Amino acid sequence: MAMSQIDEHIGRVVGGRYRLVSPAGTGASAHVYLAEDSKLSRKVAVKLLHPALAEDATFLRRFRAEAKAAAALQHPNVMRVFDWGDDASGPFLVLEYLGGGSLASMFYSGKRLSVEQAVKVGIEAATGLEYAHRRGLVHRDIKPANLLFDEESRLCIADFGLARALAESAWTEPVGALLGTARYASP
């Protein structure tokens, strides 16, 4: 979807309460927007699925199951899922808004972590992953773009709910294909 098509959603209200304010990013499965929750008067992130995925019954079944599982994760290093549903915009997720950017955006801007910062990032990511693994969820696509920070530099792992759903989507992966981002997959 071109940027102009992404911008066309600005101002739209999703799920009867989430007003899309500005584009926040795009990925393999969805476009993400900064939004305002009209009921709770807070910033949230709204993820609108790409149209091709919204028509994939296998993906949608898995998406709904994983959204519920991810919503049950309550850990400071795992991005919270607040809500999900379907409306005229298609299937959507409402997530915790993390305004500190991603580890990837930090690297792309030329910033580097000190040894202490790298250790902190590693510990927070490992803590969040260990918590999820004890509850039976495996991320399967850990990469700098899925490691986000809040305004106080707390790291949160994003996209827990979609990693497994994407693996089973006929749109994105042939049977037996390796899931993940090639740049970050082990050889």
MIDOBA-343352 format. One record per residue (C-alpha): x, y, z. Coordinates in steps of 0.5 Angstrom, whole numbers, padded with zeros to 4 digits, always signed. Layout:
// MIDOBA-343352
XYZ/...
END
This chain:
// MIDOBA-343352
+0000+0000+0000/+0003+0007-0002/+0004+0012+0003/-0002+0016+0000/-0007+0010+0001/-0004+0009+0009/-0006+0017+0010/-0013+0016+0007/-0014+0012+0014/-0012+0018+0018/-0018+0021+0022/-0022+0014+0021/-0025+0011+0027/-0024+0004+0028/-0028-0001+0033/-0032+0005+0034/-0027+0008+0039/-0020+0009+0036/-0019+0015+0032/-0013+0014+0027/-0008+0020+0028/-0002+0019+0024/+0002+0013+0021/+0007+0010+0025/+0010+0004+0021/+0008-0002+0016/+0010-0009+0016/+0009-0015+0013/+0002-0016+0016/-0001-0009+0017/+0000-0002+0018/+0000+0001+0024/-0002+0008+0027/-0002+0012+0033/-0009+0013+0035/-0013+0016+0040/-0018+0012+0045/-0024+0016+0045/-0027+0012+0051/-0020+0012+0056/-0017+0019+0053/-0010+0015+0052/-0006+0014+0046/-0006+0007+0043/-0003+0004+0037/-0008+0001+0032/-0005-0005+0027/-0010-0005+0021/-0009-0012+0017/-0007-0012+0010/-0013-0013+0005/-0010-0020+0003/-0009-0022+0010/-0016-0020+0012/-0019-0025+0006/-0014-0031+0008/-0019-0035+0013/-0013-0039+0015/-0009-0033+0017/-0016-0030+0020/-0017-0036+0025/-0010-0036+0027/-0010-0029+0028/-0016-0029+0033/-0013-0034+0037/-0006-0031+0037/-0009-0024+0039/-0013-0028+0045/-0006-0031+0047/-0002-0025+0046/-0007-0021+0050/-0006-0026+0056/+0001-0024+0057/+0002-0019+0062/+0009-0017+0063/+0013-0010+0062/+0017-0013+0057/+0012-0015+0052/+0008-0010+0048/+0000-0011+0051/-0006-0012+0047/-0012-0008+0049/-0017-0010+0044/-0018-0013+0037/-0024-0014+0032/-0027-0013+0025/-0030-0007+0022/-0030-0003+0015/-0023-0002+0016/-0022-0010+0016/-0019-0014+0022/-0015-0010+0027/-0011-0010+0034/-0011-0005+0039/-0004-0005+0042/+0000-0001+0048/+0003+0005+0044/+0011+0006+0045/+0013+0012+0043/+0021+0011+0044/+0022+0008+0037/+0025+0001+0035/+0032-0002+0036/+0032-0002+0028/+0030+0006+0028/+0036+0007+0033/+0041+0003+0029/+0039+0006+0022/+0039+0013+0025/+0047+0012+0027/+0046+0011+0034/+0050+0006+0038/+0049+0002+0044/+0054+0003+0050/+0056-0004+0053/+0051-0002+0059/+0045-0001+0054/+0046-0007+0050/+0046-0011+0056/+0040-0008+0059/+0037-0009+0052/+0039-0016+0052/+0036-0018+0059/+0030-0014+0058/+0029-0018+0051/+0031-0025+0055/+0026-0023+0061/+0020-0022+0056/+0021-0028+0052/+0022-0033+0058/+0016-0030+0061/+0012-0032+0054/+0016-0039+0053/+0013-0041+0060/+0006-0039+0057/+0007-0043+0051/+0008-0037+0046/+0014-0037+0042/+0015-0031+0038/+0019-0034+0032/+0021-0027+0029/+0026-0023+0034/+0029-0017+0030/+0031-0010+0032/+0024-0008+0029/+0020-0012+0034/+0024-0009+0040/+0021-0003+0041/+0022+0003+0047/+0017+0007+0051/+0019+0014+0053/+0023+0012+0059/+0027+0007+0055/+0023+0001+0057/+0024-0005+0052/+0018-0009+0050/+0017-0014+0045/+0012-0013+0039/+0008-0018+0034/+0008-0024+0039/+0001-0025+0036/+0002-0025+0029/+0009-0029+0028/+0005-0036+0029/-0001-0033+0025/+0004-0031+0019/+0007-0038+0019/+0000-0041+0017/-0002-0036+0012/-0002-0039+0005/-0001-0031+0003/+0006-0031+0006/+0009-0038+0007/+0009-0044+0003/+0008-0050+0006/+0015-0052+0010/+0018-0045+0009/+0022-0042+0014/+0019-0037+0018/+0022-0030+0020/+0026-0025+0017/+0032-0027+0013/+0036-0022+0015/+0036-0024+0022/+0035-0032+0021/+0040-0037+0023/+0044-0040+0018/
END
